[in-house]
Structures are given as C-alpha cells and as structure tokens.
C-alpha cells in the first residue's frame, strides 16, 4: 500500500494544491455544511437521525473528488436521505453503539474499534444495497492489520491542527478537508491493494 506521505500528497493535489483553490474551498464548504447541521441538532434526537445520512453524503462527495469527478453543487451531501435513509441511519447508530460499548472497557478498546469501523460508510457508498452488518464486517476485514497505519495518518495531521488553532482557530477549518481527503485516499488505496492481492 502507498505511504501516508503519498496519501497526503494525493489529497493536496485533488484539492487543487493550496487552501484557496476552488476544490479545497468546495470541500471546506461541504465539511462545514455537514458539521453545522450535525452541531445544530446534536442536542436533540433529530441529531441521531441526521448523522448517518449526512456522513454517507460527505463520503460520497469525498470519493467523487478523489476520483476526479468535479461537482457543480452540494446535492450529493444529502443523497443519504434519498438513496437509503434507513440503511445509513442504522449503520451510524449501530457503529456508534458498538464503539460506545467497547469504550466502557476503558478508552483503548473503543478507539481500536472506531478504526475497525472507519471504512463502513465508504463501503456503503460503493454499494448502497449492502446492509449495516456487511459494511461493518467488510470494514473490519479491510482494516485488519491497517488500523495502526490509519491512526498514524490521522496523527500526522496533529501539527496542522495545532498550527491552525494558533491562527485564531480559523486555520483548522482548512485542515479538515485535507484530513478527510487523505482518509478517502486511504480507502481507495486499501481497496485497490485488496483487488490486486486477490487477482
């Protein structure tokens, strides 16, 4: 599999190379829309209802950007509500419940499981007909032996978040799309590697 530095380089290239390029600003707005809706509803039951479909929509936008499909609008962010509302809702809820239950055994098991399930929505995006169990099982399979690699990828953005926080916190907003794109590239690279190994 490609190195984390290559995953970050791919993400920067797909985002246009700098924080003021159109793709980077597009992804920034997409991430802000999802965060704003989730944040505004997090204190209510409706927050649990919206989180799954919105997560699915954000993944769809990220993957399209990785594959070079430029988007003209933000309608894909809401595809979770029309393509499989119940499926994305159940996937998010059960993923949340499982991570919470594992976290009761101390924090570390919960963190490990969060990485085991990290690719579930990407798998759902590739085939919306897959149910929650298939998505979680396939994510666990893909992440077997790769949880540490993804953890290190996430950790490599810590410096960027700290630097962004020093810029009155505004800078962190520009790091989020970069981080999310790198994770999307991780998924695509992992799937490509599995297909190559299978062949």
N, C-alpha and C positions, 0 to 999 in steps of 0.2 A: 504493500500500500504506500501511497505517496506520503512524504513527510509533512508534519504540521506546518513548516515554513512554506511549503508548496501550496498547502490548503489556504493559508492566509494570502499568499501571492495571487492565487486564483480568485479569491474573494475580492481583493483590491482591484484586479483587472476587470472583473464583472461589474464592479461598482463604478467603473469609469476612471479609476486611478487616483482621484482626490475627492475630498469631502464636499466640494462644491459642484461636482459633475452631476448631470441630470439623473443617472441611475442611482447614485448614492443618496441624493435628496429624495428621490422617489421612494427608495426603501426606508429612508428615515421617516417619511410621512406615513408609510404603510405601518411601520412599527408603532408610531405614535398613535395612530387611529386605534389599533388593537389595544394598546396599553391604556389609552384614555377610556375606552368603553369598559374594559375589564376593571380599571381602577374606580370608575364611577359607580359600578354595580357590585363591587366586591363585598360590600357590607350587607347585601341583600341576597335572597335566594336566586334572584334573576342572574346574579353573577355566576353561579354554578351552571346555570342553563346556557349562558352565552359563551363561556370559556372554551368548551370543546369545539364548537363550530368556528369560533374565531381563530383558535390555534390551527385548525385544519386549513383555514383560508390563508393565514400567514405563511404556512408551509408551502402551500400551492404557489404563492407569489414568489417565495424564495427559490423554489425549484425551477420555476419558469425563468427566473433571472439567471440561474446557474446554467441553464440550457440555452441561454441566448435569445429567449423569446421576450422581446420588449413589450411591455404592457402600456396600453393607452389610457387605462382608467383603473380604479380600485375595486371593481366589482368582484374580482376573484377573492378578495378578502372575506366576502360573505357567501361564498359557494358552499360552505359547510351547512348553511341553513337550507339550501335548496337541493344539494346532492345527496346528503344523508344526515339530516339533523339528529335523528335519534341515535344513529351509529356513532357520530362524533361526540355527542353528549355522553353516551355510555362509556366510550373509550376514555374520555377525560376523567369522568367520575371514578371509574374503577382504577385507573392509573393513580389518581390522587389518593384514593382509599388504600391501595396496596402500599404506596410509598409511606403514607402516614402510619399504617400498622407496622411496617418494618422499622420505622423510626422510633417506635415505642420500645424496641430492643436496644436502645441507645441510638445516637445520631448516625454512626457509620453505616449500619445496615441500610438505613433509609437512603443515604447518599449513593451507596452501591446500587441499590435497586432503581434509583432515579436514572442512573446511567444505563442500566439494563433496559429500561423502557424508553430511552431517549429517542429512538428511531420509529416508535409506534405510529406517530402521525404521518411521517414520511411514507411509511408502508401503506397506510390508509390512503394517502394521496395517490400513490401509484396504482392502487386498485381499490376504489371506493366500496366495492362489494364485499371486501373482507370484513369479518366481524371483529369485535374487540379482542377476543381471545387469540385469533390468528395474528392480529397486528402485534400484540404483546409477545406472543411466542416467537414470532419471526424477529422482532426487535431483540429479544434475549439471545436468539441464535446468532444474529449479526454482531452483537456486542460481546459475545463470548471471546475473551482474550483481547478485546479492544477498549474496554472501559477505561483503562489507565491512559491510553492514547487520547481519548476524547477529553478526559479530565485534564491532561497536560495541555491540550489545545485550549480549553477554557481558561486554564491558569495562565497561559501566555498572554491573555488579554488583560490581566490584572493591572499591569503597568499602564496600559492605555486608559483604563477606568480611573486610576489614581490621577493620571495627568489630566484627564477630562474633568475630574472633580475639582482640580485646582483652578480650572477656568470657570469658576462660579457654578460648577456642576453642569453647565451647558455642553461642555465637551463630551460628556458621557453619552449624550443623545446621539452623537455621530459615531460613537464606538459600537452601539447596539447593532446597527445594520451590518457593520463589518463582522462582528462576532457571529451574528445569525447566518450570514452568508458563508462564513467559514464552516459552520456546523452543517449547513446544507451541502457544501462541498465534501465534507467528511462522509455524509450519507452516500452521495453519488460515487465517491471513490470506493467506499466499502462494498457497495452493490456490484460495481464493475470488477472489483477484485474477486468477489464470490463467483461471479459468472465466469471469469477467466479460469478460476480454480476448478470449477465444475466441468468446463469444456476440456 
